[in-house]
Amino acid sequence: MTERVLVNQLQARADGPVSVSGWVETVRDQKKVQFVILRDETGAVQLVNPATRELEEGADAAAQAAHALTTTISELTHGTFLTVHGELKHDERVKLGGVEIKIGTLDIAAAALPETPIAADSGLDKRMDWRFLDLRQRRNNLLFRVQTTLEHAMRTFWIERDYIEVHSPKLMASASESNAELFSLEYFGDQTAYLAQSPQFYKQMAQAAGFGKIFEIAPAFRADPSFTSRHATEFTSIDAEISWIDSHEDVARMQEELLQVAFQAVKDKHGDEIEELFGIEVQVPQIPFPRIPLAEARRIVAERGYEIPRTDGDLDPEGERQISAHVEETYGHQFVFITDYHPEIRAFYHMRDPETGLTKSYDLLFKGVEITTGAQREHRVDVLVEQAKEKGLDLEHLEFYFDFFRYGAPPHGGFGMGLARVLMLLLGESSIREVTYLFRGPTRLAP
Amino acid sequence: MTERVLVNQLQARADGPVSVSGWVETVRDQKKVQFVILRDETGAVQLVNPATRELEEGADAAAQAAHALTTTISELTHGTFLTVHGELKHDERVKLGGVEIKIGTLDIAAAALPETPIAADSGLDKRMDWRFLDLRQRRNNLLFRVQTTLEHAMRTFWIERDYIEVHSPKLMASASESNAELFSLEYFGDQTAYLAQSPQFYKQMAQAAGFGKIFEIAPAFRADPSFTSRHATEFTSIDAEISWIDSHEDVARMQEELLQVAFQAVKDKHGDEIEELFGIEVQVPQIPFPRIPLAEARRIVAERGYEIPRTDGDLDPEGERQISAHVEETYGHQFVFITDYHPEIRAFYHMRDPETGLTKSYDLLFKGVEITTGAQREHRVDVLVEQAKEKGLDLEHLEFYFDFFRYGAPPHGGFGMGLARVLMLLLGESSIREVTYLFRGPTRLAP
């Protein structure tokens, strides 16, 4: 590599020759002096060049070069990637980091077309059309650094606790959750394959395989025709599953500790910059998170004056916001586990409490939005088959899944969590589209 | 959670009450004493119970319980998951770890059907049908721990060097590499989506977005009808891409350092166990890895007496084995970079050396098998379009990709590496099917 210096290393560096690479953010082409703001993945720096506007006849090579450089800078387009070799100089008067670089030579790697199709304030859909330009914004760059830190903290948490990472297949012969919203494809002529809606069945398989504790962060697919700020047809799912639990409480305890550790890592590494660019103070959650049984949550929401229109006994999005507002006001907490869901509104594989008849499961809400469903799973195959039958499911297509439990299985449970939802809420963004590298929705398959 | 103790913690624990959970590996039901070997994700332990075969009339509760326990143990099936509360006792005579547990109570979580459909020596296809049972083998459990360590070491290497982790979409409107071997699906009626064959275009997009250095570990899909030991229709691809390189050499240097660090982590954590269960000594590769231009590699292979039947100038699998054997004999090295491929046998986006006309790319061979293609990419859009045209590609469908380079882009390059191939070779396995959690091939879509 060239001896490239990153912009965030310039302040600590002594005056002298230096080489930086990045893209042109702005050019101020004044008569006597030219300024270029060059940005790289770590920051922005001011480049300066005393303009040589006129070339006298018989000018020497140096004068010719100076004139050529001035012309090159005058013609620089926004977004052009280039490398500058020059002289670094500390100067308190320079607002941008207190340094500037006097340009010696300038090498253009790839010049940008003159008309940039979007600006920072373009509409979301337009920005998504040109996502690679949109991602050059500082806040978007930060966003994916936050994502990186968040995920690495979670994986490290698990690996320190001897979890195994699995890569479960995304091509399946049957539906993993339900037959609705399933992408199907022709598989070598006579077979039909489906895209995994979640790693649910396969992470349970790892429990029957004696893996003990596992995690996976991977894409999941839902042919979901909805256009809300929280849904995508392809999303990154954060999944964990653990054996030998007593109830979903063991899962919840693992998850709250995980989130505490991960948020702490984000705050430590990016807290100041998040505050600067997103206006959000990252709150590291206290554990334990509050827990509220669903029936009580509904009572509280009703007492706050909101009547949930759903008749199935679940919360709706406004109900989720209301109960989270209550928790924030009462406990000063941004998270809440809602527990004790009726089997009718839960998947067939959720274990039921023999005393209450309710499922041993939870939803986790963060700032009023559901980010997770967790549960103890039913590992007794006779009960499991009975519950599937009760839901009217196609038992034949579930046989491969039931098999997982016919040769022994431990009590187990886990959760699935949407990465984009966590990021959206953590950074106070309005849609998962803003926090997804390349969003996929019913009318969005490109770029 | 119950106060479950993992089997590998028993040796260090004092004699006394203890609770362990796992699955039944064997039962020796002798007349006077019963032995159960219980395995969990960390090891195996011997459970012992003095048999109470007869129950006298008027026997007390304790005698009844003892008789019931004896019966339960006699009826235990292989694979049954259970928890035992008992008394831990250190005893040098016990071969298995020098400890045993006298059973107090025994709780069956889920009893296994009596006939286990596979044994450790069953054929590969049969074992894949019952993969969840196959995975209970110690070597398979270790295999996925090795995978976990390998990946975590790689991610940590990158994150310590400020790489951004991306999740590129697996649903695309166009092919990412070629139109061959592409899975397509109906996307909301009137659209066609394709499954990503690699994250190639989208990791390059991150370079135009100014991300600098990125990585991704994610599934990739190829509708590849081949049945070799090295191919799958779905596989885990390890990808990295970096900006401001001078040539593919910068990519190769990053990759060899990455592999050295990752192999060291595997050796440190699992070296002894790999030697015990796979009979393989993990060799941490020295850097730099040897580099051999393709033309020279072909000469060497020919001198060894092997005539490559391919006429396109590339190596074939036997040629790869031959050149690797040469490198092993000459340099004692298991890795070799083959460089300087002709553009005809490389993707259109590989940058070409203006002097030689050859691509600035490499293949990395490990123990005679290709595990990676790496290259500097062509970032100058006019040259890129020309190269695509020369290959006879459908330019219209590549417009979205060309756009990435029209608004400025840095010189960049990267590599893609197949996780399963690395694991297969590292552990001396004969097929990627053995090292994939759930293999997917033309006739394999289940379980």
Interface residues (C-beta under 8 A of the other chain):
Chain A: M1 T2 R4 S21 G22 W23 V24 R39 D40 E41 T42 T77 G79 T80 F81 T83 A109 A110 A111 A112 L113 T116 P117 W130 R131 F132 L133 L135 R136 N140 N141 F144 R145 Q147 T148 T149 E151 H152 R155 T156 I159 D162 Y163 I164 E165 V166 H167 S168 P169 K170 L171 M172 A173 S174 F183 S184 L185 E186 Y187 F188 Q191 A193 L195 Y202 M205 A206 A208 A209 G210 F211 G212 K213 A218 P219 F221 A223 P225 T233 E234 T236 S243 W244 I245 D246 D250 H379 R380 V381 F400 Y401 D403 F404 F405 R406 Y407 G408 A409 P410 P411 L419 T436 Y437 L438 R440 P442 T443 L445 A446 P447
Chain B: M1 T2 R4 S21 G22 W23 V24 R39 D40 E41 T42 T77 G79 T80 F81 T83 A109 A110 A111 A112 L113 T116 P117 W130 R131 F132 L133 L135 R136 N140 N141 F144 R145 Q147 T148 T149 E151 H152 R155 T156 I159 D162 Y163 I164 E165 V166 H167 S168 P169 K170 L171 M172 A173 S174 F183 S184 L185 E186 Y187 F188 Q191 A193 L195 Y202 M205 A206 A208 A209 G210 F211 G212 K213 A218 P219 F221 A223 P225 T233 E234 T236 S243 W244 I245 D246 D250 H379 R380 V381 F400 Y401 D403 F404 F405 R406 Y407 G408 A409 P410 P411 L419 T436 Y437 L438 R440 P442 T443 L445 A446 P447
